Amino acid sequence: MKKTVLLSVLVILSISFSALAQNIKTEKFKVYGSCGMCESRIEKAVLDLDGVTTADWDKETKMVEISFDEVKVKLDDIHKAIAKVGHDTEKEKANDEVYNALAGCCK
């Protein structure tokens, strides 16, 4: 009896974790920036969004790789969050006023 209950619990947990994992998506796209401050700003803007688990922007390639729960956050919201802190993406352009307020090395 104990084995049956334990097995049932394990099956239920396994199904729950696999259902959660199906919502995790990884995307990679270009984000314009030029320095370490840009990297920090871009990654922080993305990681502050509920549902984003990882964000890594590469200064050399200008590409960001993001893992996120697509039920909690949409890709368009990620692009908008990056543009809101002054960096253009493939889908969103930063507001000129925000961009102009960035440090000179970030432009």
C-alpha positions as semicolon CSV with decimal commas, in nm:
position;residue;x (nm);y (nm);z (nm)
1;M;0,000;0,000;0,000
2;K;0,280;0,243;0,090
3;K;0,455;0,169;-0,240
4;T;0,138;0,243;-0,436
5;V;0,086;0,577;-0,261
6;L;0,451;0,672;-0,306
7;L;0,442;0,574;-0,673
8;S;0,124;0,777;-0,725
9;V;0,281;1,084;-0,565
10;L;0,591;1,048;-0,782
11;V;0,383;1,018;-1,098
12;I;0,179;1,327;-1,008
13;L;0,494;1,528;-0,932
14;S;0,655;1,414;-1,255
15;I;0,353;1,521;-1,458
16;S;0,342;1,859;-1,278
17;F;0,709;1,933;-1,343
18;S;0,688;1,832;-1,708
19;A;0,385;2,056;-1,756
20;L;0,575;2,349;-1,603
21;A;0,880;2,283;-1,820
22;Q;0,671;2,299;-2,136
23;N;0,601;2,668;-2,076
24;I;0,971;2,759;-2,065
25;K;1,094;2,903;-2,391
26;T;1,436;3,030;-2,494
27;E;1,474;3,309;-2,748
28;K;1,777;3,484;-2,892
29;F;1,767;3,823;-3,066
30;K;1,975;4,133;-3,135
31;V;1,986;4,419;-2,884
32;Y;2,196;4,724;-2,960
33;G;2,443;4,836;-2,695
34;S;2,819;4,867;-2,658
35;C;2,960;4,825;-2,308
36;G;2,938;4,654;-1,973
37;M;2,691;4,914;-1,844
38;C;2,467;4,830;-2,138
39;E;2,494;4,462;-2,053
40;S;2,390;4,524;-1,691
41;R;2,103;4,751;-1,792
42;I;1,968;4,512;-2,058
43;E;1,990;4,203;-1,839
44;K;1,835;4,380;-1,538
45;A;1,544;4,513;-1,744
46;V;1,465;4,161;-1,861
47;L;1,525;3,982;-1,530
48;D;1,291;4,226;-1,353
49;L;1,002;4,083;-1,557
50;D;0,794;3,816;-1,385
51;G;0,848;3,488;-1,567
52;V;1,199;3,551;-1,697
53;T;1,446;3,298;-1,559
54;T;1,770;3,387;-1,740
55;A;1,908;3,670;-1,953
56;D;2,253;3,692;-2,105
57;W;2,357;3,971;-2,345
58;D;2,681;3,928;-2,540
59;K;2,870;4,253;-2,604
60;E;3,053;4,114;-2,909
61;T;2,757;3,968;-3,099
62;K;2,494;4,210;-2,960
63;M;2,270;3,907;-2,905
64;V;2,066;3,840;-2,593
65;E;1,953;3,491;-2,495
66;I;1,653;3,478;-2,267
67;S;1,466;3,190;-2,103
68;F;1,116;3,270;-1,989
69;D;0,776;3,126;-1,903
70;E;0,564;3,219;-2,201
71;V;0,248;3,191;-1,991
72;K;0,371;3,467;-1,756
73;V;0,547;3,699;-2,001
74;K;0,527;3,751;-2,376
75;L;0,824;3,804;-2,604
76;D;0,686;4,144;-2,708
77;D;0,689;4,252;-2,341
78;I;1,057;4,158;-2,320
79;H;1,140;4,369;-2,627
80;K;0,944;4,661;-2,477
81;A;1,124;4,635;-2,141
82;I;1,461;4,655;-2,316
83;A;1,355;4,952;-2,529
84;K;1,219;5,125;-2,219
85;V;1,572;5,139;-2,070
86;G;1,719;5,290;-2,388
87;H;1,822;5,000;-2,614
88;D;1,681;4,918;-2,956
89;T;1,586;4,559;-3,036
90;E;1,479;4,392;-3,358
91;K;1,114;4,471;-3,273
92;E;1,120;4,785;-3,058
93;K;1,295;5,122;-3,083
94;A;1,397;5,303;-2,766
95;N;1,249;5,644;-2,692
96;D;1,494;5,916;-2,806
97;E;1,474;6,095;-2,471
98;V;1,570;5,778;-2,280
99;Y;1,843;5,691;-2,530
100;N;1,993;6,043;-2,514
101;A;2,013;6,018;-2,132
102;L;2,243;5,712;-2,154
103;A;2,615;5,753;-2,087
104;G;2,823;5,839;-2,394
105;C;2,983;5,493;-2,412
106;C;2,635;5,336;-2,435
107;K;2,536;5,517;-2,754
